[in-house]
Amino acid sequence: MGFHRDPEAMRRFYDGFHPWYRFIEGNTGRSIARGLDLLDPRGDRYRADSVLEHCCGSGSLALVMAPRCASYAGRDQSEGMLGRARSRWAARFGANSRPPFDRENLLSYEAPPLPVDWQVIAFALHLFPPADEVAILRSLWKGARRGIIVIDHGRGFSPLLSLVEAAEGSWYEAYRRLDFGTLASELGATLRDEEVAGSRVMEFLRPS
C-alpha cells in the first residue's frame, strides 16, 4: 500500500509548495500546449466555446486556452496555487484584466444548471483515488455540453516520474491502469485517447 495524501493534505501540500512550482511549470506547460495543439491544430476549434477548468493549479492551461475560446474560468482548491495563477494571468494579459480563477473542492462539484461547453482537467486527475477519478469524470460529464478534455501523464512507465509521484502522494500508478474506455462507454461518450511526447490527451465527446 503506497503513501497517498487525502484531498485536504494535498491542498496543504500545494499551499506550501506553490513558491517552487515555477520549476515544474515549464515542463507541464509545454505538455499542455502540445496537447492543445493536437486537439486544436488550427487554433480555432474552441473560439465560440466556454471552458471550465478544474484543478487549474498555477494557470498553465489557462494561459494557452483562454486566447483560443470564447470564455474561460479556472478553479482550484489551493489558494497558494490560485495566487500564482492570478499573478501569471496579470503578467500575460495585463494588470487591468480580471483573473478568472476561484477556489473549489472538486469532490464537491455539482454541474451548473447551464453547463459549459468543455470541462477540462490537466495534470490533476492522477492525484485522486480511482473511485474518485470515475466520480469526477461522471460529474464533469453532466455539466459538459460538448465534452471533457483530460491532459495528464502518459501510460508508459517512468521510474523517475513514479518516484516523484510517490513522494507527492498521488495515485499515479492506479491512474495508469484505469479503464477509461469502459467509463466512456457507460457515459455514452466517444473517447479519443492519444499520447503526445509522453503525455496522455483524452477527450470524452458527446454525440454530434
C-alpha positions as CSV (number, residue, x, y, z in Angstrom):
1,M,0.0,0.0,0.0
2,G,1.7,3.2,-1.1
3,F,1.6,6.6,0.5
4,H,-1.3,8.8,-0.6
5,R,-2.4,12.2,0.5
6,D,-6.1,12.8,1.1
7,P,-7.6,15.9,-0.6
8,E,-7.0,18.2,2.4
9,A,-3.4,17.1,2.8
10,M,-2.9,17.6,-0.9
11,R,-4.3,21.2,-0.5
12,R,-1.9,21.9,2.3
13,F,1.0,20.4,0.3
14,Y,0.3,22.8,-2.7
15,D,-0.3,25.8,-0.4
16,G,3.2,25.2,0.9
17,F,4.8,24.1,-2.4
18,H,3.5,26.8,-4.7
19,P,6.5,29.2,-4.5
20,W,8.6,26.4,-6.0
21,Y,6.1,25.3,-8.6
22,R,7.7,27.5,-11.2
23,F,10.4,24.9,-11.6
24,I,7.6,22.4,-12.8
25,E,5.5,24.9,-14.9
26,G,7.9,24.8,-17.9
27,N,7.5,21.1,-18.3
28,T,3.8,20.8,-17.7
29,G,3.2,24.0,-19.7
30,R,4.9,22.5,-22.8
31,S,3.0,19.3,-22.4
32,I,-0.3,21.2,-22.1
33,A,0.5,23.3,-25.2
34,R,1.3,20.2,-27.2
35,G,-1.9,18.6,-26.1
36,L,-4.0,21.5,-27.2
37,D,-2.1,21.7,-30.5
38,L,-3.1,18.0,-31.0
39,L,-6.8,18.8,-30.3
40,D,-6.9,22.1,-32.0
41,P,-4.1,22.3,-34.6
42,R,-5.5,25.5,-36.3
43,G,-6.2,27.3,-33.0
44,D,-9.9,28.0,-33.8
45,R,-11.8,24.9,-32.6
46,Y,-12.9,26.4,-29.3
47,R,-13.4,30.0,-30.4
48,A,-17.2,30.0,-29.8
49,D,-17.0,27.8,-26.7
50,S,-17.0,28.2,-22.9
51,V,-14.3,26.3,-21.0
52,L,-14.3,25.5,-17.2
53,E,-11.0,24.0,-15.9
54,H,-10.8,22.2,-12.6
55,C,-7.6,21.9,-10.6
56,C,-6.2,24.7,-12.7
57,G,-3.1,25.0,-10.5
58,S,-0.9,27.9,-11.4
59,G,-2.7,28.6,-14.7
60,S,-0.6,26.8,-17.3
61,L,-3.6,25.7,-19.3
62,A,-5.4,29.0,-18.7
63,L,-2.7,31.0,-20.4
64,V,-2.9,28.9,-23.7
65,M,-6.6,28.1,-23.6
66,A,-8.1,31.5,-22.9
67,P,-7.0,33.1,-26.2
68,R,-8.5,30.1,-28.1
69,C,-12.0,30.1,-26.5
70,A,-14.9,32.5,-26.0
71,S,-14.8,32.3,-22.2
72,Y,-12.5,30.6,-19.7
73,A,-12.8,30.0,-16.0
74,G,-10.4,28.1,-13.7
75,R,-10.9,26.6,-10.2
76,D,-8.5,25.0,-7.7
77,Q,-8.6,24.1,-4.0
78,S,-5.2,25.6,-3.2
79,E,-5.2,29.3,-2.5
80,G,-1.5,29.4,-2.9
81,M,-1.7,28.0,-6.4
82,L,-4.6,30.3,-7.3
83,G,-2.5,33.3,-6.2
84,R,0.3,32.2,-8.5
85,A,-2.3,31.7,-11.3
86,R,-3.6,35.2,-10.8
87,S,-0.1,36.7,-11.0
88,R,0.8,34.8,-14.1
89,W,-2.5,35.9,-15.7
90,A,-1.9,39.5,-15.0
91,A,1.6,39.2,-16.3
92,R,0.3,37.7,-19.6
93,F,-2.9,39.7,-20.1
94,G,-2.3,42.9,-18.3
95,A,-2.7,44.2,-14.7
96,N,-6.2,45.5,-15.5
97,S,-7.5,42.1,-16.7
98,R,-9.6,40.2,-14.2
99,P,-8.0,36.8,-13.5
100,P,-10.9,34.2,-13.9
101,F,-9.9,32.0,-11.0
102,D,-11.9,30.8,-8.0
103,R,-11.5,28.3,-5.2
104,E,-13.2,24.9,-5.4
105,N,-13.2,21.5,-3.9
106,L,-13.6,19.3,-7.0
107,L,-15.0,16.4,-5.0
108,S,-17.9,18.7,-4.0
109,Y,-18.5,20.0,-7.5
110,E,-22.0,19.8,-8.9
111,A,-22.7,20.6,-12.6
112,P,-24.3,24.0,-13.0
113,P,-27.8,24.5,-14.4
114,L,-26.4,25.9,-17.6
115,P,-23.5,23.7,-18.5
116,V,-20.3,24.9,-20.2
117,D,-19.2,23.5,-23.5
118,W,-16.0,21.9,-22.2
119,Q,-15.0,20.7,-18.8
120,V,-11.2,20.4,-18.5
121,I,-8.7,18.9,-16.0
122,A,-4.9,18.9,-16.7
123,F,-2.2,17.0,-14.8
124,A,-4.5,16.6,-11.8
125,L,-6.8,13.5,-12.4
126,H,-4.0,11.2,-11.2
127,L,-4.0,12.9,-7.8
128,F,-7.3,11.2,-6.9
129,P,-8.1,7.6,-5.9
130,P,-9.6,5.6,-8.8
131,A,-13.1,5.7,-7.5
132,D,-12.9,9.5,-7.2
133,E,-11.5,9.8,-10.7
134,V,-14.5,8.0,-12.1
135,A,-16.9,10.0,-9.9
136,I,-15.2,13.3,-11.0
137,L,-15.5,12.4,-14.7
138,R,-19.1,11.4,-14.3
139,S,-19.8,14.8,-12.6
140,L,-18.0,16.8,-15.2
141,W,-19.9,14.9,-17.9
142,K,-23.2,16.1,-16.5
143,G,-22.0,19.7,-16.9
144,A,-20.3,19.5,-20.3
145,R,-22.3,20.5,-23.4
146,R,-19.7,19.2,-25.8
147,G,-17.3,17.1,-23.8
148,I,-14.4,16.7,-21.3
149,I,-10.8,17.2,-22.0
150,V,-8.1,15.5,-19.9
151,I,-4.4,16.1,-20.3
152,D,-2.2,14.1,-17.9
153,H,0.8,11.8,-17.6
154,G,1.2,9.1,-20.3
155,R,0.7,5.4,-19.7
156,G,4.3,4.4,-20.2
157,F,6.3,3.5,-17.1
158,S,8.8,6.1,-15.9
159,P,10.9,5.3,-12.9
160,L,11.6,9.0,-12.1
161,L,8.0,10.0,-12.5
162,S,6.9,7.1,-10.4
163,L,9.3,8.2,-7.6
164,V,8.2,11.9,-7.8
165,E,4.5,10.9,-7.8
166,A,5.1,8.6,-4.8
167,A,6.7,11.4,-2.9
168,E,3.8,13.7,-3.8
169,G,1.3,11.1,-2.5
170,S,-0.7,10.8,-5.8
171,W,-2.5,7.8,-7.3
172,Y,-0.4,7.8,-10.4
173,E,0.1,4.1,-10.7
174,A,-3.6,3.4,-10.3
175,Y,-4.4,6.1,-12.8
176,R,-2.2,4.4,-15.4
177,R,-4.3,1.2,-15.1
178,L,-7.7,2.8,-15.1
179,D,-10.0,1.7,-17.9
180,F,-11.3,5.0,-19.3
181,G,-12.7,3.2,-22.4
182,T,-15.3,1.3,-20.3
183,L,-16.2,4.6,-18.5
184,A,-16.6,6.4,-21.8
185,S,-19.0,3.6,-23.0
186,E,-21.0,3.9,-19.8
187,L,-21.3,7.6,-20.3
188,G,-22.3,7.3,-23.9
189,A,-19.2,9.2,-24.9
190,T,-16.8,8.8,-27.8
191,L,-13.3,8.5,-26.4
192,R,-10.3,10.0,-28.1
193,D,-7.2,8.7,-26.3
194,E,-3.7,9.6,-27.6
195,E,-0.2,10.0,-26.4
196,V,2.0,13.0,-27.3
197,A,5.6,13.4,-26.1
198,G,5.0,11.3,-23.0
199,S,1.6,12.9,-22.1
200,R,-1.8,11.5,-22.5
201,V,-4.6,13.5,-24.1
202,M,-8.2,12.3,-23.8
203,E,-11.5,13.7,-25.0
204,F,-14.8,12.4,-23.9
205,L,-17.1,13.6,-26.7
206,R,-20.9,13.9,-26.8
207,P,-22.5,12.6,-30.0
208,S,-22.7,15.4,-32.6
